[in-house]
């Protein structure tokens, strides 16, 4: 293989572009590297000048100078932008080597072209990077400082470092951060910091305190990375003043602690739940008290899960409000407690960012009782309004300070003969309501002293000038913080007229009563005279009849047969019974007229005294059972007669029993003293019990039971005179019980 061929193969294999030109700068040889670099094929380039191929700079003078240099036998090195066939550019470095012929004349040149576009771009990128770093370094609001890692001497610092430390750049560069500037407030922190950098090559967010030039301490966060500058290990550090942030964090932490304390200490319902799914994150004790659910039962569950919403439509409205406005203030909804009870609650909800998650904070209180009270108040006000307008009495509301009228009802309009519009907004003095204004001062004085006045009488003047007699009741009330009066007035003009008529009638009646009293006293005297006549005039013939019958029986006994003696006995017995009947009638009449002489009466002594008297006259076997009898306030003599009649009646009707049992008892029952006498005698038919206490009524016709039929009537009159009651119970041949009562207290 010849040398030319080898040389051409070497030229073709080169990655660099090689072009051989003749003395006129026309291409003689164009290798593959040139083809790749410029886009012209060897055939296209052959015979064409470099200028046509855009291989040279556009400046013709530069090309001429290059050729002159080459003709002088010297190489030429050029660099700059070159155009490709497609118009794009590349940054090329060209080396022109002259070709000198055997005759010593310039024959052409070899142009070796190297594409330095990547290198140029790298250098340009480096310059841009350095410019950016420089701008960022000086424009950064944070402090940036470059220090030697070994001793902490400052290599460079930016304006942010000046602002942070108070030291100018000229005061810091070349000086030691710790030993000279004393910027690290705690030098041991820098040693720890450098150790971390050496161990890891970088440190992020290292917090420490720096001391400014003026001595103020600032809390900072520093992030550093180890770099090499001219073979010297250095640190480039970005320092940020987080004093305010730290204070804000402490304040936030304190705020969160206060929130937690307030949340848990809140006596009302308080919850935090996630917006995403409604699950409870936190509930307080107020929630537990209101709902009956324990925290451990609901955390991680939703209000729907535990059936908290009594009305689903209310929950839907809450969700809609939160989505639309992010909050809902002062809502009223119904919750269902764990035990099923439904309560009315008033609350507020707001969306908040907690731990990077949107959550719902809810506060509520149970207003069930408050609502009931408000409903009751509203009903009360409605009732008052109805009473106010429908009352037949006049009602007026006025200011206490000056008597300014706020309102009157329809009845007061009629009393005044004025419409509501004529009086509201005016004072009582303006209206001329008091016919005698001088009396109003006394009325107000009594009102202030007692807080209310009841039944105060005054005279009211109507619009027409008529004067009406009135009675007014007034009380102090508070309306919206203003002391007011509410007065209820009643027209008593007709009542006064009627009272006057009654007084006149009473005077007439008193005269008539006095006349009737005189007549009654005269009648009583006549009755007493009549009673005396009965007692005296009727007893004499009865004694004569009984006496003559006894004389006939004694003096003419031999002449009278058995039938005659029987008839004489009947005559004498009838006279005796007639005398007893007269005595009983006189007693019955006397008791009705007699005045009660009340005093404390020991019933036990009275009953034992009567029984002792009866025992003296008794022949059959008797058993008396006397209970503890309550003491009474009564007429002792009359009560003794009542006990005598009741006990002798029991003895009489039980004399055929052996033994006769008679029980006496008593008890205090409410406001009455209850006494009774029970026997085991003949008894009576309850169908005729209404006749027992009437005069001359006897239920037993057996001649063995003597009596006039007046004894029980006397008992009834004595008890009734004391304000008591009498009744009896019994059955034929099963005994009887007689009851009476007396008032336990006497006025």
C-alpha positions in Angstrom: 0.0 0.0 0.0 1.5 3.4 -1.0 2.0 6.3 1.3 -0.7 8.4 -0.3 -3.3 5.8 0.3 -2.3 5.4 3.9 -2.3 9.1 4.4 -5.8 9.4 2.9 -7.1 6.5 5.1 -5.7 8.3 8.2 -7.4 11.5 7.2 -10.7 9.8 6.7 -10.5 8.0 10.1 -10.0 11.2 12.0 -12.9 12.4 14.2 -11.9 15.9 13.5 -12.8 17.7 10.4 -9.9 18.1 8.0 -10.0 20.1 4.8 -7.1 20.7 2.5 -7.3 23.8 0.4 -5.2 25.1 -2.4 -3.5 28.5 -2.6 -6.9 30.0 -3.6 -8.6 28.5 -0.5 -10.6 26.1 -2.6 -11.2 22.6 -1.2 -9.0 19.9 -2.4 -9.8 17.3 0.2 -12.8 17.0 2.6 -12.8 14.1 5.1 -15.8 12.3 6.7 -15.2 14.3 10.0 -15.8 17.5 8.0 -18.9 16.0 6.4 -20.3 15.1 9.8 -19.4 18.4 11.3 -20.6 20.8 8.6 -23.2 18.7 6.7 -21.4 19.1 3.3 -20.4 15.9 1.4 -16.9 15.7 -0.1 -18.3 15.9 -3.6 -20.3 19.1 -2.6 -17.3 20.7 -1.0 -14.7 19.8 -3.6 -13.5 22.9 -5.6 -15.5 25.3 -3.6 -14.0 28.0 -1.4 -14.2 28.0 2.4 -16.2 31.2 2.1 -18.9 29.6 0.1 -19.0 26.7 2.6 -19.4 29.3 5.5 -16.3 27.8 7.1 -14.8 31.2 7.7 -16.1 34.2 9.7 -18.1 36.7 7.8 -15.3 39.3 8.2 -13.3 39.3 4.9 -10.4 41.2 6.4 -9.9 38.4 8.9 -9.6 35.8 6.1 -7.1 38.0 4.2 -5.0 38.3 7.3 -5.1 34.6 7.8 -3.9 33.9 4.2 -1.1 36.5 4.6 0.1 34.7 7.7 -0.1 31.3 6.0 1.9 32.6 3.0 4.5 33.6 5.5 4.8 30.0 6.5 3.2 30.4 9.9 0.2 28.4 11.3 -3.0 30.2 12.2 -5.3 29.3 15.0 -8.9 30.6 14.9 -12.0 29.9 17.0 -15.6 31.1 16.7 -19.0 30.3 15.4 -19.2 28.4 12.1 -22.3 27.7 10.0 -23.4 24.3 9.0 -25.1 23.5 5.7 -28.5 23.6 7.4 -27.9 27.0 8.9 -27.2 25.9 12.4 -24.0 27.0 14.1 -21.2 25.3 16.0 -18.4 26.6 18.0 -15.2 25.5 16.3 -11.5 25.8 16.9 -9.5 25.8 13.6 -5.8 25.2 13.1 -4.5 26.2 9.6 -1.1 24.6 8.8 0.5 26.0 5.6 1.7 23.7 2.7 5.0 24.9 1.1 5.9 23.4 -2.2 9.4 22.2 -3.3 9.9 25.6 -4.9 9.3 27.2 -1.5 6.2 28.8 -2.6 2.8 28.7 -0.7 0.8 25.9 -2.2 -2.2 25.7 0.2 -3.1 24.7 3.8 -4.5 21.9 5.9 -7.4 23.1 8.1 -8.0 20.9 11.1 -11.4 21.7 12.8 -12.4 20.7 16.3 -16.0 21.1 17.5 -15.7 22.8 20.9 -19.4 23.5 21.2 -19.9 21.2 24.3 -16.9 22.7 26.0 -18.1 26.2 25.2 -21.5 25.5 26.5 -20.0 24.0 29.7 -17.9 27.1 30.2 -20.9 29.3 29.5 -23.1 27.3 31.9 -20.3 27.6 34.5 -20.2 31.4 34.0 -24.0 31.6 34.2 -24.0 29.4 37.3 -21.4 31.5 38.9 -23.4 34.6 38.1 -26.5 33.1 39.5 -24.8 31.9 42.6 -23.3 35.4 43.0 -26.7 37.0 42.6 -28.4 34.5 44.9 -25.6 34.8 47.4 -25.9 38.6 47.7 -29.7 38.8 47.1 -30.7 36.1 49.6 -32.7 37.4 52.6 -31.1 34.7 54.6 -27.5 35.0 55.8 -25.0 33.0 53.8 -21.4 32.6 55.0 -18.5 30.6 53.7 -16.0 29.6 56.3 -13.0 27.4 56.6 -13.9 24.1 58.1 -10.7 23.8 60.1 -10.8 27.0 62.1 -14.1 28.8 61.3 -12.4 31.8 59.6 -14.9 33.7 57.3 -14.0 33.5 53.6 -17.1 35.3 52.3 -20.4 36.6 53.7 -23.4 38.2 52.1 -25.6 41.2 53.0 -28.1 38.9 54.8 -25.3 37.9 57.2 -24.6 41.6 57.8 -28.3 42.2 58.7 -28.4 39.1 60.9 -25.2 39.7 62.9 -24.8 43.5 62.6 -21.2 43.0 61.3 -20.2 44.4 57.9 -18.6 42.1 55.4 -15.3 44.0 55.9 -15.5 43.2 59.6 -16.1 39.5 59.2 -14.0 38.3 56.2 -10.7 36.8 57.5 -11.9 36.7 61.1 -12.8 33.8 63.3 -16.5 33.3 64.0 -16.0 32.1 67.6 -12.7 33.4 68.9 -12.8 36.8 67.3 -16.4 37.7 66.4 -18.0 35.6 69.2 -21.0 35.1 67.0 -21.7 31.6 68.3 -23.4 32.2 71.7 -22.6 28.7 72.7 -19.2 27.5 71.2 -19.9 23.9 72.1 -22.8 24.0 69.7 -20.4 24.9 66.8 -18.1 22.0 67.7 -21.2 19.7 67.6 -22.2 21.3 64.3 -18.8 20.8 62.7 -18.7 17.2 63.9 -22.0 16.5 62.1 -20.7 18.0 58.9 -17.5 16.0 59.0 -19.6 12.8 59.6 -22.3 13.4 57.0 -20.9 16.0 54.6 -23.9 18.2 55.3 -26.3 19.4 58.0 -29.8 20.7 57.7 -31.9 22.7 60.2 -29.3 22.8 63.0 -30.7 25.2 65.6 -28.5 27.4 67.7 -28.2 30.9 69.2 -26.0 33.6 67.7 -24.9 36.8 69.4 -25.2 39.9 67.3 -22.7 42.8 67.4 -25.0 44.7 69.7 -25.2 41.7 72.1 -28.7 40.6 71.2 -29.3 36.9 71.0 -31.2 35.5 68.0 -32.3 31.9 67.6 -31.3 30.6 64.1 -31.5 27.5 61.9 -28.4 26.7 59.9 -28.0 24.3 56.9 -24.4 23.7 55.7 -22.6 21.6 53.1 -18.9 20.9 52.9 -17.2 22.2 49.7 -13.6 22.5 48.5 -12.3 25.9 47.5 -8.9 25.8 46.0 -8.1 22.6 47.8 -9.2 24.1 51.2 -12.1 22.2 53.0 -14.8 24.9 53.6 -18.4 25.1 54.7 -21.1 27.1 52.9 -23.8 27.8 55.4 -27.3 29.3 55.0 -28.4 30.8 58.3 -32.1 31.8 58.9 -33.3 33.9 61.8 -36.2 31.8 63.3 -36.5 33.8 66.5 -40.0 35.0 65.4 -40.9 31.6 64.1 -39.7 30.0 67.4 -41.8 32.5 69.4 -44.7 31.8 67.1 -44.2 28.1 67.6 -44.1 28.5 71.4 -47.2 30.7 71.1 -48.9 28.1 69.0 -48.0 25.4 71.4 -49.3 27.4 74.3 -52.4 28.2 72.2 -52.9 24.5 71.5 -52.4 23.7 75.2 -55.0 26.3 76.1 -57.3 24.9 73.4 -56.9 21.4 74.8 -57.5 22.6 78.3 -60.5 24.7 77.2 -61.8 21.9 75.1 -61.7 19.4 78.0 -62.8 21.9 80.7 -65.7 23.2 78.6 -68.9 22.2 80.4 -70.7 22.1 77.1 -70.6 19.6 74.3 -67.3 19.9 72.3 -66.1 17.6 69.5 -63.4 17.4 66.8 -64.2 15.3 63.7 -62.7 14.7 60.3 -64.3 16.5 57.4 -63.4 13.6 55.1 -65.5 10.9 56.8 -67.0 12.5 59.9 -65.3 10.3 62.3 -64.8 11.7 65.8 -61.2 12.5 66.7 -61.8 14.0 70.1 -64.8 14.5 72.5 -64.9 16.1 75.9 -66.8 15.3 79.1 -69.5 17.7 78.1 -70.2 15.5 75.1 -70.4 12.5 77.4 -72.8 14.2 79.8 -75.1 15.5 77.0 -75.2 12.3 74.9 -74.7 9.6 77.4 -71.9 8.1 75.2 -68.4 7.6 76.6 -65.4 8.8 74.7 -64.0 5.3 74.1 -67.4 4.3 72.6 -67.4 7.0 69.9 -63.8 7.8 68.9 -63.3 6.6 65.4 -67.0 6.4 64.8 -69.4 8.9 63.2 -72.4 10.7 64.6 -74.5 8.6 62.2 -73.0 5.4 63.5 -74.2 6.1 67.1 -77.6 7.5 65.9 -76.9 11.0 67.3 -79.0 12.9 64.8 -82.7 12.6 65.6 -83.6 14.5 62.4 -81.6 13.4 59.3 -82.7 16.6 57.5 -80.9 18.7 60.1 -77.6 16.8 59.5 -78.0 17.4 55.7 -78.4 21.1 56.4 -75.3 21.2 58.5 -73.2 19.5 55.8 -74.6 21.9 53.2 -73.7 25.0 55.4 -70.2 23.7 56.1 -69.5 23.1 52.4 -70.9 26.5 51.4 -69.7 28.7 54.2 -67.1 26.7 56.2 -69.2 27.3 59.3 -72.7 27.4 60.8 -73.2 29.6 63.8 -76.1 29.4 66.4 -77.9 26.4 64.8 -80.6 24.5 66.7 -80.9 20.8 66.1 -82.2 17.7 67.8 -79.9 15.0 69.2 -80.8 11.6 70.4 -79.1 10.5 73.6 -77.8 7.0 74.1 -80.9 6.2 76.2 -83.2 7.3 73.3 -84.2 10.6 74.8 -84.3 13.5 72.3 -82.9 16.8 73.4 -82.8 20.2 71.7 -79.3 21.7 71.3 -77.9 25.0 70.2 -74.4 25.0 68.7 -71.8 26.2 66.2 -69.5 24.4 63.9 -66.4 25.6 62.0 -63.9 24.1 59.6 -60.3 24.3 60.8 -56.9 23.0 59.7 -55.5 20.7 62.4 -52.4 18.7 61.8 -52.6 19.4 58.1 -56.1 17.9 57.8 -59.4 19.8 57.5 -61.5 19.0 60.6 -64.8 20.1 62.1 -64.8 21.7 65.5 -68.3 21.6 67.1 -69.5 23.3 70.3 -73.1 22.9 71.6 -75.2 23.1 74.7 -78.5 21.5 75.7 -81.2 24.1 75.6 -84.1 21.7 76.1 -85.1 23.2 79.4 -84.2 26.8 78.2 -86.5 26.2 75.2 -89.2 24.9 77.5 -88.9 28.0 79.6 -89.0 30.2 76.6 -92.0 28.4 75.3 -93.6 28.8 78.7 -92.7 32.5 78.7 -94.1 32.9 75.3 -97.3 31.1 76.3 -97.4 33.3 79.5 -97.0 36.4 77.4 -99.8 35.2 75.1 -102.0 34.5 78.1 -101.2 37.9 79.5 -102.1 39.5 76.2 -105.4 37.7 76.2 -106.1 38.6 79.8 -105.0 42.2 79.1 -107.4 42.7 76.2 -110.3 40.6 77.5 -110.3 41.7 81.1 -113.5 43.4 82.2 -111.3 45.6 84.5 -109.2 48.4 83.1 -105.5 47.7 82.8 -102.9 50.3 82.3 -99.1 50.1 82.0 -97.1 53.3 82.7 -93.6 54.5 83.5 -93.0 54.7 87.3 -90.8 57.8 87.0 -93.3 60.3 85.6 -96.6 58.3 84.9 -96.1 58.3 81.1 -98.7 55.9 79.8 -97.3 53.0 77.6 -100.6 51.1 77.0 -104.2 50.6 78.1 -106.7 47.9 77.3 -110.2 48.2 75.9 -111.9 48.3 79.3 -109.8 51.3 80.3 -110.7 53.0 77.1 -114.4 52.6 78.1 -113.6 53.8 81.7 -111.9 57.0 80.4 -114.2 57.5 77.5 -111.0 58.0 75.5 -109.3 55.9 72.8 -105.9 54.3 73.2 -104.3 56.8 70.8 -105.6 59.7 73.0 -103.7 58.6 76.1 -100.6 56.5 75.1 -97.6 58.8 75.2 -99.2 61.2 77.7 -99.0 61.2 81.5 -101.8 60.6 83.9 -101.7 64.2 84.8 -102.0 65.3 81.2 -105.1 63.1 80.8 -106.5 64.4 84.1 -107.2 60.8 85.3 -107.3 61.7 89.0 -110.4 63.7 89.9 -108.6 64.6 93.1 -104.9 64.9 92.1 -103.7 65.6 95.7 -104.5 62.0 96.6 -102.1 60.6 94.0 -99.0 61.6 96.1 -100.2 59.4 99.0 -100.9 56.5 96.6 -97.3 56.7 95.2 -95.8 56.9 98.7 -97.6 53.7 99.7 -96.5 52.1 96.5 -92.8 52.9 97.0 -92.9 51.8 100.6 -94.6 48.4 99.9 -93.8 47.7 96.2 -97.4 47.2 95.5 -100.8 48.6 96.4 -104.0 46.5 96.6 -107.6 47.9 96.6 -106.7 51.6 96.7 -109.8 53.7 96.3 -109.8 56.9 94.3 -112.1 59.0 92.0 -111.5 58.9 88.3 -112.6 61.7 85.9 -113.8 60.7 82.5 -113.4 62.6 79.3 -117.0 63.9 79.6 -116.2 65.1 83.2 -118.1 62.4 85.0 -116.5 61.2 88.3 -116.4 57.5 88.9 -115.6 55.7 92.1 -112.7 53.3 91.5 -110.5 50.8 93.2 -107.0 50.2 91.8 -104.3 47.5 92.5 -100.8 48.4 91.3 -97.5 46.6 91.3 -94.0 47.6 90.3 -92.6 45.7 87.3 -89.5 46.0 85.1 -89.9 46.3 81.3 -86.6 46.3 79.4 -84.8 47.7 82.4 -87.3 50.5 82.8 -89.2 50.6 86.2 -92.9 50.6 85.3 -96.3 50.2 86.9 -99.1 47.9 86.0 -102.5 49.0 87.4 -105.8 47.2 87.4 -108.7 49.5 88.0 -112.3 48.5 88.7 -115.4 50.8 88.5 -117.1 50.4 91.9 -119.6 53.3 91.4 -122.6 50.9 91.2 -121.1 48.9 94.1 -120.9 52.0 96.2 -124.5 52.9 95.3 -125.6 49.3 96.2 -123.6 49.4 99.5 -125.4 52.7 100.4 -128.7 51.0 99.7 -127.7 48.0 101.8 -126.6 50.3 104.7 -130.0 52.0 104.5 -131.7 48.6 104.4 -129.6 47.5 107.4 -130.7 50.4 109.4 -134.3 49.5 108.6 -133.6 45.9 109.3 -132.0 46.7 112.6 -135.1 48.5 113.7 -137.2 45.6 112.6 -134.9 43.1 114.4 -135.1 45.2 117.5 -138.9 45.1 117.3 -138.9 41.3 116.5 -136.5 40.8 119.4 -138.9 42.4 121.8 -141.7 40.3 120.4 -139.6 37.1 120.8 -138.5 38.0 124.3 -142.2 38.5 125.1 -143.0 35.1 123.5 -140.2 33.4 125.5 -141.5 34.9 128.7 -145.0 33.6 127.7 -143.4 30.1 127.0 -141.7 30.1 130.3 -144.9 31.0 132.0 -146.6 28.3 129.9 -143.9 25.8 131.0 -144.4 26.8 134.6 -148.2 26.3 134.2 -147.6 22.8 132.7 -145.2 22.0 135.5 -147.4 23.3 138.2 -151.0 23.1 137.0 -150.8 19.7 135.3 -148.7 18.1 138.1 -151.3 18.8 140.7 -154.2 16.8 139.0 -151.7 14.0 138.2 -150.7 13.9 141.9 -154.4 13.9 142.9 -155.1 11.0 140.5 -152.2 9.0 141.7 -153.1 9.8 145.4 -156.8 8.9 145.1 -155.9 5.7 143.3 -153.6 4.8 146.1 -156.2 5.7 148.7 -158.9 3.6 147.0 -156.4 0.7 146.7 -155.6 0.9 150.4 -159.0 1.7 151.9 -161.2 -0.3 149.7 -158.9 -3.2 148.9 -161.3 -5.7 150.4 -164.2 -4.5 148.2 -162.3 -4.5 145.0 -161.7 -7.6 143.0 -158.5 -8.4 141.1 -159.6 -6.7 137.9 -160.4 -3.5 139.8 -157.0 -3.6 141.5 -155.4 -4.1 138.1 -157.2 -1.1 136.7 -156.2 1.1 139.7 -152.6 0.1 139.1 -152.9 1.1 135.5 -154.4 4.5 136.6 -151.5 5.1 139.0 -148.8 4.0 136.5 -150.3 6.2 133.8 -150.2 9.2 136.1 -146.6 8.5 136.9 -145.6 8.1 133.3 -147.4 11.3 132.4 -145.4 13.1 135.1 -142.2 11.7 133.6 -143.2 12.8 130.1 -143.9 16.3 131.3 -140.5 16.4 133.0 -138.8 15.3 129.7 -140.7 17.8 127.7 -139.7 20.6 130.0 -136.0 19.4 129.8 -136.2 19.3 126.0 -137.6 22.8 125.8 -135.1 24.1 128.4 -132.1 22.7 126.6 -133.1 24.4 123.4 -133.1 27.8 125.1 -130.2 27.4 127.5 -126.8 29.1 126.8 -123.7 26.8 126.7 -121.3 27.2 129.6 -118.2 25.6 128.1 -115.2 24.5 130.1 -112.6 21.7 129.9 -114.5 18.4 130.6 -112.8 15.2 131.6 -115.0 12.7 129.8 -113.5 9.7 131.7 -114.7 11.2 135.1 -118.2 12.1 133.8 -118.8 8.6 132.4 -117.5 6.9 135.5 -119.8 9.1 137.7 -122.8 8.2 135.5 -122.0 4.5 135.6 -121.6 4.6 139.4 -125.1 6.2 139.7 -126.6 3.5 137.4 -124.9 0.7 139.3 -126.7 1.7 142.5 -130.0 1.2 140.8 -129.1 -1.9 138.9 -129.9 -5.5 139.7 -128.6 -7.6 136.8 -125.0 -8.4 136.1 -123.3 -5.8 134.0 -119.8 -5.5 132.5 -118.6 -1.9 131.6 -115.5 -1.6 129.4 -114.4 2.1 129.4 -111.6 3.1 127.0 -109.5 6.3 127.2 -111.8 9.2 126.3 -110.4 12.4 124.9 -111.0 15.6 126.9 -113.6 18.0 125.5 -114.3 21.7 125.7 -118.1 21.7 126.4 -121.0 22.3 128.8 -120.3 19.7 131.5 -123.9 19.6 132.8 -125.5 19.0 129.4 -122.8 16.4 128.4 -123.5 14.5 131.7 -127.2 14.4 130.8 -126.3 13.1 127.3 -124.0 10.4 128.8 -126.8 9.5 131.3 -129.4 9.1 128.6 -127.1 7.0 126.3 -125.8 4.7 129.1 -129.2 4.2 130.8 -130.6 3.4 127.3 -127.8 0.8 126.9 -128.5 -0.6 130.3 -132.2 -0.8 129.7 -132.1 -2.6 126.4 -129.4 -5.1 127.5 -130.9 -6.0 130.9 -132.2 -9.3 129.5 -128.6 -10.4 128.7 -126.5 -12.2 131.3 -124.1 -10.6 131.5 -124.9 -7.3 129.9 -121.8 -5.9 128.1 -121.5 -2.2 127.6 -118.4 -0.6 125.9 -117.6 3.1 126.0 -114.9 4.5 123.7 -113.5 7.6 122.1 -110.8 8.9 119.7 -109.5 12.1 118.1 -110.3 12.0 114.4 -109.1 15.1 112.5 -110.9 18.1 113.9 -113.5 16.0 115.7 -113.8 14.1 119.0 -115.6 10.8 118.4 -117.4 9.0 121.2 -119.5 5.9 121.2 -121.5 3.5 123.5 -121.9 -0.1 122.3 -124.2 -2.8 124.0 -125.1 -6.4 123.4 -128.8 -5.8 123.9 -132.0 -6.0 121.9 -130.6 -3.8 119.0 -132.9 -2.3 116.3 -133.7 -2.5 112.6 -131.5 0.0 110.6 -134.5 0.6 108.3 -136.0 2.8 111.1 -132.7 4.4 112.3 -133.9 7.9 111.1 -136.6 7.8 113.8 -134.3 7.1 116.7 -133.4 10.8 117.6 -136.9 12.3 117.1 -139.2 13.2 120.0 -141.8 10.5 121.0 -140.3 7.9 118.5 -139.8 4.5 120.1 -138.8 1.4 118.0 -139.6 -1.0 120.9 -143.3 -1.5 122.0 -142.4 -4.1 124.6 -143.7 -2.8 128.0 -140.7 -4.3 129.7 -138.6 -1.4 128.1 -140.0 1.7 129.8 -139.5 5.2 128.4 -141.1 8.3 127.0 -139.3 8.5 123.6 -137.6 11.8 124.5 -134.2 10.6 125.9 -132.3 10.2 122.5 -133.9 13.3 121.2 -132.4 15.1 124.2 -129.0 13.6 123.3 -129.3 14.8 119.7 -130.3 18.4 120.8 -127.3 18.6 123.2 -124.8 17.3 120.6 -126.2 19.6 117.9 -126.0 22.5 120.3 -122.3 21.9 120.6 -121.8 21.7 116.8 -121.5 17.9 116.7 -123.2 14.9 115.0 -125.1 11.8 116.2 -125.9 8.5 114.5 -126.5 4.9 115.5 -125.8 1.4 114.1 -127.5 -1.9 115.1 -129.4 -5.0 114.2 -132.3 -6.8 115.9 -131.0 -8.9 118.8 -127.4 -8.1 117.9 -126.9 -5.0 120.0 -126.5 -1.4 119.1 -123.8 1.3 118.9 -124.6 5.0 119.4 -122.1 7.6 118.2 -121.7 11.3 118.7 -118.9 13.8 117.9 -117.8 17.2 119.2 -115.5 19.8 117.7 -111.9 19.2 118.8 -111.4 23.0 118.9 -113.8 25.7 120.0 -113.5 29.4 119.2 
